[in-house]
Amino acid sequence: MQAEIERLYDQPRGYTESDFRLFADFREALNEGRVRAAEPCAGTPTGWRVNAWVKKGILLGFRMGGVVDMSIDPGRQPYFDKSTYPVKHFSSASGVRIVPGGSSIRDGCYIGKGVTCMPPMYINAGSYVDDGTMVDSHALVGSCAQVGKNCHISAASQIGGVLEPIGAMPVIVEDDVLIGGNCGVYEGTVVKRRAVLGTGTILNRSTPVYDLVRGVVHRATEEEPLVIPEQAVVVAGARAITHGPGKDWGLSIYTPVIVKYRDEKTDAKIQLEDLLR
């Protein structure tokens, strides 16, 4: 499948019926979690590797598809999207809770058993949401983002996606992570297992994270994304501008801060999440 996807990716037009069948098989492999845009890899600094050919396949689907009418009620709620990316199909046997109220999940993504989707939320193609995770109201799981088991993506949080450039790491959220409300995780950031992001925390490649416990500063480099350590508790903070007009005016700029590492007290505070699943 990889060789055929890469061949079609280099072919700008003129797709045959067998090409569309190949893409349908590829999309089903995404749905079943047999192929992923990124996957665990112990041999890399982040513990993850990008599968560029899978991202090519997802992009190929957008190129191959035409815009069609997907409306349930064309008069009251018209929807138009690529024919290659319909809404994902579920049944009661899927073991996924999709609470009524306007959520949408695009085909071509893996949704594990016991996932809870609170309305309205959105999960895009190419993403991977593992067993027992909750995606809360107004939350986004972007294209190709990888979310682990038993995570909580709280209300209005954004897990950024990335399709291009092909080799770029998507956002990774490992197992048992709590993402607080109104957080944003972008630009290939890797949040390691059991970390906690406090309300309003923003993580990206441009902003360093100051670790008050270990006395280090975590930064992205040209080669590697920002990595939040296991069990880190991160909150929104600020650092003073030390020169120029900013210093004279007493200004500070935003930065995330690791204030502690997860302990029994932290676990007790978030235990309520288990009762909601």
BALOBA-296698 format. One record per residue (C-alpha): residue number from 1; residue in one letter; x, y, z. Coordinates in nm, 4 decimals. Example, Ala and Ser with C-alpha at 12.3 -4.5 7.8 and 13.67 -1.06 7.14 Angstrom:
<zapas>
   pos   code          x          y          z
     1      A     1.2300    -0.4500     0.7800
     2      S     1.3670    -0.1060     0.7140
</zapas>
This chain:
<zapas>
   pos   code          x          y          z
     1      M     0.0000     0.0000     0.0000
     2      Q     0.2808     0.2443     0.0849
     3      A     0.4401     0.2151    -0.2605
     4      E     0.1062     0.2633    -0.4371
     5      I     0.0118     0.5651    -0.2220
     6      E     0.3465     0.7291    -0.2926
     7      R     0.3064     0.6590    -0.6649
     8      L    -0.0389     0.8188    -0.6700
     9      Y     0.0809     1.1125    -0.4630
    10      D     0.3247     1.1977    -0.7437
    11      Q     0.0434     1.1669    -1.0000
    12      P    -0.1486     1.4980    -1.0095
    13      R    -0.4575     1.3732    -1.1976
    14      G    -0.6135     1.0951    -1.4049
    15      Y    -0.7136     0.8565    -1.1259
    16      T    -0.8765     0.5259    -1.2130
    17      E    -1.1437     0.3238    -1.0379
    18      S    -0.8744     0.0999    -0.8889
    19      D    -0.6975     0.4103    -0.7530
    20      F    -1.0142     0.5118    -0.5708
    21      R    -1.0454     0.1576    -0.4313
    22      L    -0.6871     0.1826    -0.3077
    23      F    -0.7637     0.5091    -0.1306
    24      A    -1.0771     0.3558     0.0242
    25      D    -0.8624     0.0689     0.1582
    26      F    -0.6104     0.3216     0.2921
    27      R    -0.8838     0.5214     0.4634
    28      E    -1.0186     0.2041     0.6227
    29      A    -0.6689     0.1241     0.7498
    30      L    -0.6690     0.4683     0.9169
    31      N    -1.0120     0.3971     1.0657
    32      E    -0.8883     0.0686     1.2120
    33      G    -0.5598     0.2143     1.3403
    34      R    -0.3517    -0.0181     1.1204
    35      V    -0.1677     0.2804     0.9737
    36      R    -0.0951     0.6051     1.1584
    37      A     0.0500     0.9448     1.0692
    38      A     0.2929     0.8999     1.3590
    39      E     0.3685     0.6078     1.5848
    40      P     0.5763     0.5255     1.8939
    41      C     0.9440     0.4623     1.8239
    42      A     1.1866     0.4020     2.1103
    43      G     1.4846     0.4866     1.8921
    44      T     1.4038     0.8576     1.8487
    45      P     1.4629     1.1428     2.0967
    46      T     1.0901     1.2131     2.1251
    47      G     0.9842     0.8484     2.1343
    48      W     0.7854     0.8993     1.8122
    49      R     0.8397     0.8896     1.4382
    50      V     0.6456     1.0444     1.1512
    51      N     0.5075     0.8202     0.8758
    52      A     0.5351     1.0630     0.5861
    53      W     0.3730     0.8236     0.3398
    54      V     0.0568     0.8139     0.5529
    55      K     0.0351     1.1920     0.5477
    56      K     0.0802     1.1766     0.1709
    57      G    -0.2143     0.9384     0.1539
    58      I    -0.4343     1.1741     0.3559
    59      L    -0.3430     1.4668     0.1308
    60      L    -0.4022     1.2467    -0.1727
    61      G    -0.7602     1.1969    -0.0600
    62      F    -0.8260     1.5701    -0.0720
    63      R    -0.6845     1.5875    -0.4238
    64      M    -0.8800     1.2883    -0.5513
    65      G    -1.2174     1.3871    -0.4087
    66      G    -1.4704     1.6255    -0.5553
    67      V    -1.6975     1.8521    -0.3534
    68      V    -2.0370     1.6875    -0.3041
    69      D    -2.3571     1.7635    -0.1169
    70      M    -2.3455     1.5884     0.2225
    71      S    -2.6499     1.7653     0.3664
    72      I    -2.8904     1.5819     0.5940
    73      D    -3.1415     1.8581     0.5251
    74      P    -3.0237     2.0739     0.2314
    75      G    -3.2682     2.3512     0.3150
    76      R    -3.1914     2.3886     0.6836
    77      Q    -2.8374     2.2515     0.7274
    78      P    -2.6433     2.2344     0.4000
    79      Y    -2.3025     2.0635     0.4080
    80      F    -2.0539     2.0314     0.1230
    81      D    -1.7235     1.8469     0.1460
    82      K    -1.4839     1.6218    -0.0412
    83      S    -1.6417     1.2949    -0.1501
    84      T    -1.3371     1.1067    -0.0213
    85      Y    -1.3929     1.2255     0.3378
    86      P    -1.7510     1.1600     0.4474
    87      V    -1.8587     1.1641     0.8107
    88      K    -1.7230     0.8631     0.9972
    89      H    -1.9693     0.5785     1.0521
    90      F    -2.0339     0.4386     1.4002
    91      S    -2.2681     0.1810     1.5469
    92      S    -2.3475     0.0862     1.9056
    93      A    -2.0894    -0.1910     1.8695
    94      S    -1.8177     0.0720     1.8200
    95      G    -1.8249     0.1410     2.1933
    96      V    -1.7978     0.5172     2.1406
    97      R    -2.0228     0.7711     2.3123
    98      I    -2.1178     1.0588     2.0816
    99      V    -2.3516     1.2740     2.2887
   100      P    -2.6190     1.4541     2.0809
   101      G    -2.5535     1.8188     2.0091
   102      G    -2.3608     1.8877     1.6902
   103      S    -2.0256     1.7059     1.7032
   104      S    -1.8514     1.5875     1.3877
   105      I    -1.5912     1.3194     1.3213
   106      R    -1.4414     1.2876     0.9764
   107      D    -1.3772     0.9499     0.8200
   108      G    -1.0183     0.8305     0.8118
   109      C    -0.9363     0.8526     1.1826
   110      Y    -0.9096     0.5969     1.4621
   111      I    -1.1467     0.6301     1.7579
   112      G    -1.0874     0.3724     2.0316
   113      K    -1.3300     0.1913     2.2581
   114      G    -1.4779     0.3946     2.5400
   115      V    -1.4028     0.7342     2.3834
   116      T    -1.6543     0.9996     2.4889
   117      C    -1.7365     1.2919     2.2583
   118      M    -1.9155     1.5840     2.4233
   119      P    -2.0972     1.8267     2.1924
   120      P    -1.9944     2.0157     1.9971
   121      M    -1.6450     1.8869     1.9252
   122      Y    -1.4547     1.7985     1.6086
   123      I    -1.2057     1.5257     1.5183
   124      N    -1.0334     1.5568     1.1813
   125      A    -0.9051     1.2997     0.9330
   126      G    -0.5772     1.1253     1.0083
   127      S    -0.6041     1.1655     1.3843
   128      Y    -0.5800     0.8836     1.6374
   129      V    -0.7762     0.8935     1.9650
   130      D    -0.7105     0.5923     2.1842
   131      D    -0.9323     0.4018     2.4279
   132      G    -1.1062     0.5749     2.7154
   133      T    -1.0276     0.9335     2.6157
   134      M    -1.2794     1.2145     2.6549
   135      V    -1.2994     1.4976     2.4008
   136      D    -1.5017     1.7704     2.5689
   137      S    -1.7256     2.0443     2.4313
   138      H    -1.5824     2.2867     2.1742
   139      A    -1.2558     2.0903     2.1620
   140      L    -1.0645     2.0136     1.8418
   141      V    -0.8428     1.7179     1.7592
   142      G    -0.6681     1.8306     1.4418
   143      S    -0.5632     1.6293     1.1377
   144      C    -0.2986     1.3651     1.2188
   145      A    -0.2878     1.4493     1.5931
   146      Q    -0.2183     1.1433     1.8095
   147      V    -0.3968     1.1202     2.1457
   148      G    -0.3331     0.8349     2.3878
   149      K    -0.5445     0.6279     2.6246
   150      N    -0.7515     0.7740     2.9097
   151      C    -0.6785     1.1373     2.8277
   152      H    -0.9133     1.4279     2.8915
   153      I    -0.9193     1.7023     2.6299
   154      S    -1.1145     1.9657     2.8208
   155      A    -1.3638     2.2167     2.6889
   156      A    -1.2453     2.4612     2.4200
   157      S    -0.8967     2.3090     2.3988
   158      Q    -0.7205     2.2821     2.0647
   159      I    -0.4961     1.9893     1.9722
   160      G    -0.3364     2.1209     1.6575
   161      G    -0.3036     1.9167     1.3439
   162      V    -0.0462     1.9228     1.0676
   163      L    -0.0540     1.7735     0.7192
   164      E     0.2186     1.9822     0.5593
   165      P     0.5123     1.9807     0.5425
   166      I     0.4936     1.6049     0.4951
   167      G     0.7778     1.5262     0.7337
   168      A     0.6562     1.7484     1.0176
   169      M     0.5632     1.5840     1.3478
   170      P     0.1936     1.6162     1.4387
   171      V     0.0954     1.6978     1.7959
   172      I     0.1388     1.3979     2.0260
   173      V    -0.0523     1.3585     2.3530
   174      E     0.0487     1.0393     2.5304
   175      D    -0.1528     0.8224     2.7723
   176      D    -0.3262     0.9581     3.0850
   177      V    -0.2718     1.3256     3.0027
   178      L    -0.5119     1.5919     3.1279
   179      I    -0.5457     1.8942     2.8994
   180      G    -0.7248     2.1722     3.0894
   181      G    -0.9860     2.4037     2.9453
   182      N    -0.8894     2.6574     2.6788
   183      C    -0.5455     2.5038     2.6248
   184      G    -0.3691     2.4988     2.2905
   185      V    -0.1076     2.2403     2.1862
   186      Y     0.0453     2.3181     1.8479
   187      E     0.3340     2.2699     1.6030
   188      G     0.4291     1.9112     1.6785
   189      T     0.4578     1.9455     2.0551
   190      V     0.4911     1.6121     2.2361
   191      V     0.3150     1.5892     2.5738
   192      K     0.4486     1.2820     2.7528
   193      R     0.2357     1.0449     2.9604
   194      R     0.0526     1.1578     3.2761
   195      A     0.1342     1.5256     3.2224
   196      V    -0.1215     1.7884     3.3253
   197      L    -0.1779     2.1185     3.1445
   198      G    -0.3506     2.3808     3.3573
   199      T    -0.6280     2.5974     3.2173
   200      G    -0.5176     2.8286     2.9378
   201      T    -0.1727     2.6762     2.8786
   202      I    -0.0387     2.7281     2.5251
   203      L     0.2435     2.5109     2.3915
   204      N     0.4221     2.5630     2.0584
   205      R     0.7673     2.5658     1.9003
   206      S     0.8321     2.9326     1.9738
   207      T     0.7747     2.9564     2.3487
   208      P     1.0157     2.7986     2.6000
   209      V     0.8831     2.6114     2.9024
   210      Y     1.0510     2.6910     3.2357
   211      D     1.0859     2.3944     3.4704
   212      L     1.0955     2.5323     3.8259
   213      V     1.1394     2.1847     3.9753
   214      R     1.4401     2.0649     3.7752
   215      G     1.5880     2.4038     3.6932
   216      V     1.5941     2.3583     3.3159
   217      V     1.4298     2.5234     3.0182
   218      H     1.2548     2.3031     2.7617
   219      R     1.2698     2.4332     2.4040
   220      A     1.2062     2.3137     2.0527
   221      T     1.5027     2.3006     1.8163
   222      E     1.5244     2.3026     1.4395
   223      E     1.5372     1.9230     1.4465
   224      E     1.3091     1.8369     1.7390
   225      P     0.9752     1.9654     1.8704
   226      L     0.8994     2.0871     2.2207
   227      V     0.8668     1.7909     2.4597
   228      I     0.6815     1.8168     2.7915
   229      P     0.8249     1.5616     3.0387
   230      E     0.6255     1.2774     3.1921
   231      Q     0.4024     1.3780     3.4847
   232      A     0.4870     1.7474     3.4512
   233      V     0.2209     1.9897     3.5760
   234      V     0.2305     2.2923     3.3459
   235      V     0.0529     2.6240     3.4056
   236      A     0.0366     2.9526     3.2203
   237      G     0.2990     3.1966     3.3469
   238      A     0.4952     3.5061     3.2499
   239      R     0.8562     3.6249     3.2362
   240      A     0.9754     3.9809     3.2599
   241      I     1.1215     4.1619     2.9598
   242      T     1.4737     4.2537     3.0688
   243      H     1.5776     4.5182     2.8168
   244      G     1.4513     4.8051     2.6043
   245      P     1.1122     4.9710     2.6340
   246      G     0.9569     4.6496     2.7617
   247      K     1.1753     4.6641     3.0721
   248      D     1.1087     5.0347     3.1190
   249      W     0.7345     4.9797     3.0962
   250      G     0.7399     4.6829     3.3334
   251      L     0.6044     4.4393     3.0746
   252      S     0.6088     4.0604     3.0810
   253      I     0.5486     3.8041     2.8063
   254      Y     0.3681     3.4711     2.8277
   255      T     0.5509     3.1487     2.9018
   256      P     0.4387     2.8066     3.0291
   257      V     0.5872     2.7014     3.3644
   258      I     0.6285     2.3547     3.5150
   259      V     0.5398     2.4117     3.8793
   260      K     0.5479     2.0499     4.0021
   261      Y     0.5402     1.6880     3.8962
   262      R     0.2306     1.4789     3.9410
   263      D     0.1707     1.3320     4.2878
   264      E    -0.1142     1.1849     4.4937
   265      K    -0.2653     1.5290     4.5516
   266      T    -0.2747     1.5940     4.1771
   267      D    -0.4318     1.2536     4.1128
   268      A    -0.7028     1.3200     4.3729
   269      K    -0.7975     1.6472     4.2036
   270      I    -0.8527     1.4848     3.8652
   271      Q    -1.0072     1.1579     3.9855
   272      L    -1.3526     1.2938     3.9040
   273      E    -1.2781     1.2471     3.5351
   274      D    -1.3071     0.8679     3.5749
   275      L    -1.6664     0.9018     3.6934
   276      L    -1.7666     1.0792     3.3707
   277      R    -1.6551     0.8009     3.1373
</zapas>
